Amino acid sequence: MRAKLIHHTSEWLPGEFSPPDLLAQKPHLTVWRAHRHSKSGLIAMKVNQGTGVWDGDGHILFYKKGGADLAWRQKESELISLEIGFGKCRQREGVRHTLKRLDDKTFEPKDEMEVCVPMGPVEYLVLSRDEEKCLATWREQRQWGYVVIDLLTMSQLPIELMWPSSTISPPDFSPDGVFIVASHYYRSGWWTDEEDDYWEFPSPGGARKVGTISVHDVVKNVISYHDVSVDLPAGWIPERPEEHEWNIIWGPNFVSEREFRIWLPDDSTEVLQLPLPERIEIHKTLSIQRQWLD
């Protein structure tokens, strides 16, 4: 079975993958995250309805129905598994989910802890570069956020963020672990003033807000917010304006200690540097076309 990776764009992963029984009748695997182990070549994937691990030939080795995301902790020969639970938290208020440390060969649990979020299911697992911390994101219909976990003590830290829209792009730690940066959704049809039937209306032109970037100083536990705007000519309207890809900025992906890449709604890239200005102004006209994987 082929596997389609969904991120700032859509692409087919090379090779074929044996599906879990639950997904055997699907036309393909829908993959939201893919993490390849640098030494073994195993690939851990977040797929529709769960998470799994496949070998280099595409044979499935492990599958967790209800898994949210996986990440290799290579220094400790572990696979970190974030799993959806929807229980009541024991140690604090919130919705209880589970984080497990699995042996990276047998996939047997070595340790586990509860992860408490304000609402909704957990979604993404993001590991810091030193593999000592991770964050777990959660998403409800109109809200999104993350909590931070210390993997050395297997405890949830009092560091978290809540955002009033349904962000779909995972955040990232800066390489030194000091900052967590996230790109947030603004609204559908951001290019026009018409919010109803926005797909029918071209832009009046000028600077248009496309989203917001948050920068979370983990050491100080202080968050700053930075709106992102692009310049549009009057009459600008994208092809397939009803498609959700036009409504998001995707990223970040750190490329150095203080520089990170984002993908704009037309899938073009922009590299930004910390510290960010109060307002991020991108003075280039977006294309009205994207590459589509039909």
N, C-alpha and C positions, 0 to 999 in steps of 0.2 A: 504494500500500500504506500502511495506517495504521501508526503507530509508538507503541508503549507504553513510556513512561518508567518505570523502576523506581528508586525511591529510598526515602524514609521512607514513601511510599505508592506507589500506581500510578496513572498518568493517561495519557490519550491526548494526544499532541502534536497541535496543530492542523495541518490540511492532510494531503496525501498525499505519499509519498516513493517515488521509483523505487528498487527494491532492487538490490543487486549481484546478478550472475548466480547466485552461490553460494546466495543466500537467496530466489531468485525463487519457490520453491514453498512458502515459509513462509506461515502465515496472516497474520502481521504482523511488523514489525521489533521486536525486543526491544532497548530502548535503556537503557544503564546510566549514560550521561553525555551531556549535550548542551550545547555551548558556542557561543553565537552571537557572531559578530564584530560589534562595535559600529558599524563604518562600512560594511562591505560587505553585511552581512546574511547572509553564509554561515554555515551551522551545521555544526560538527564534532561527530560523534557516535561514542561507543563502543557498538557493537552486538554481537549474538551473532556470534562467529567473526571479528571484525575491527573496523576503524575506517574512517570515511569522512567526506566533506564533501559537503554538498548546498547548492544555491542556494536563493533565496527561493521559487522555484516548485516545489521538491522534486525537481529533477533532480540525479542523482548526478554529481559532478565527479571524485571521487577515492575509491579504496577500497584498503585494505591488509589482505589476509588475514593473520591473526596479529598485527595491531595490537592493542595493549593499551589505549591512551588517547591523546587529542590535546588540545592547549591552544594558544590563540592567544597569541603574543607580539607584541602590537600595536605596541609602540614600535619593534621591529626588523623589522616586516612579515614575521613568520615564523610558521610552524606547527610546534610541537614535537610530535614523534611518538615515543611509547614503544612498542617492538616486542618481541615475545616471540622469544627465540632458542634457549635451552637449550644453549648451548655451554659450554666450559670457559674460565673467565676467564684472561686473559693476565697481568694486572698484580697480581692478588691471588687469594686463594682464593674460590670461590663459583661460582654459576651465572651465565653471561654472557647478558645481553640487550642491546638496543641503544636508544640515544636519538639521534634525528636532528633537525636543524634543516632545515625545508623552506621554500622560497619560498612565501609565502601565496597566490600567484596561479597559479604553474605546478606547485607541489608537488614540484619537483625538489630533491634533497638539496643543502644548502649545507655541512653538516658533520655528523659523527657521532662517537659515542664508545661504549665498552662500559659497561654498567651491571651491577655485580656484586651479587648478593643471596645470602643463605645457602642458600636452597632455593626450589623452586617457580617458577611463572610470575610475571611482573610483572602488575599489575592496574590501578592508578590512577596518574595523573600530576597533581600538584597544584602550581600555580605560585604563587610569592610575589607580593605586590601590586606590588613594584617590578620584577618580571619578571627578577630577577637570579639567583634560585635556584628550584629545584623539588625535589620529592620524588617518588620512585617507590615505590609500595607493592608488596608481594609477598604471596602467600597460599598456604600449603600446607593440607592437610586439617585439621591441628590447630594450626597456627601462623600468625602474621601479623606483618608488620613493614614498615619503610620505610628507605630510604637517601636521603641528601640530595646534590644535585648543584649545583655552581656553574656557571651557564650562561655567565658571562663568560669563564671559563677552560676550560669544557667538561671539568671534572674532578669526580670523586666525592670528597666530603668525609668525614672520619672521624666522621660524625654519623649515628647510626642507632638504630632501636628494634626489639626483638623481643618479641612478646606470645604467651603460650601458649594462644591460642584463635583461631578463624577469624573475625576481624573482617571485616565486609562494608561498613561505612560509611567513605568516604574522610575523612582528617584535613583540617585546615586550618591555614594560617599566620595568625598575628595580623597585622593591617594593617601594623604596623611591622616585621614579620619576625623579632621576637625569640623568639616562641613557636610551637611546633607543638602543637596540641591534637588528641587522638583519643579517640573513644568506643569502648569495647571490650565485646564479648560476654561474658556470664557463663555462663549455662547455660539449656537449654530447661526450661520449667516452673519458673522461678525463684520463682513464687508459692506453691509447695507444697514440703513436705519430701520428697515421694515423687519420686524421679528416674526410676523405671521406671513406664511407663504414666501419666506425670504428667498427661496430658490428661483423665484420669478423676477427678482429685482437686482439690477446692477448697482455697483457702488457709486455714490455721489463723488467719490475721490477724496484725496487727502490722507492724513495719518489715521489709521484704523487700528484699534486694539485687537490683538489676536490671542492674548493669553497673559498669564502672570507667572513669574518664576519666584519661588521662595528659596531663601538661603538660611539654613538653620545652623547656627554656631553650636555644636554639640557640647563644647567645653563650657560656654557661658549659658547655654540653653536659651538663646535669644534668636528670634526669627525676624528676618526682614523680607519685604515683598516688593517686587519690581515688575511693573506692567511692561509688556512688549508690544510695540506698534510697528507697522510697516506702512510705506507710502504706496498709495494706489492711484492710478489715473481714473478720471471720471468715466463711467461705463464699464469698469472691470467687473467681470463675473466669470467664475470658473466653469469649465465643462463638468457635466454631472454635478451640479451644485448641491444636489440633495445627498451626496455621499458624505459619510461622517469624516473621512480623511481630511476634508477641507476645513474642518472645524477644530483641529488640534495642532499644538506644537508638541513635538515628541523629543524626548531626551530627559535629562542630559546624559552625555557620555564623556567622562573626563579624559582629556588627551595629554594633560600635564598636571603639575601640582595645583595650579590655579586656573587652568583653561579647560573649558568644556564645550562640547558640540551640541547644538540642538538642530532639529529638523523642522522647517517651517511648513505651513499647510500645502505648498506645492512640492514638498519633499526636497527642496534645496536646503543646504546646510549653512549654519552661521556659527562661528567660534566666538564665545564670550569669555571674558576674564574677570575673576574676582579681584577686588571688590566691585560689585556691579553698581552702575549709577541708579538713581532713584527711578528713572524711566529709561528703558532700553529702546532706542529709536533705530530701526533698521531701514536705511535709505536705499532700498532697491525694490524694483517692481517685481512682484511675484508672477510667475508664469500662470496662465490659465489652464495649463495641461499638466497631468501627472502620468506616470507609467502605471497602467492597470493590469492586474493579473486576473484575467477573466477565466 
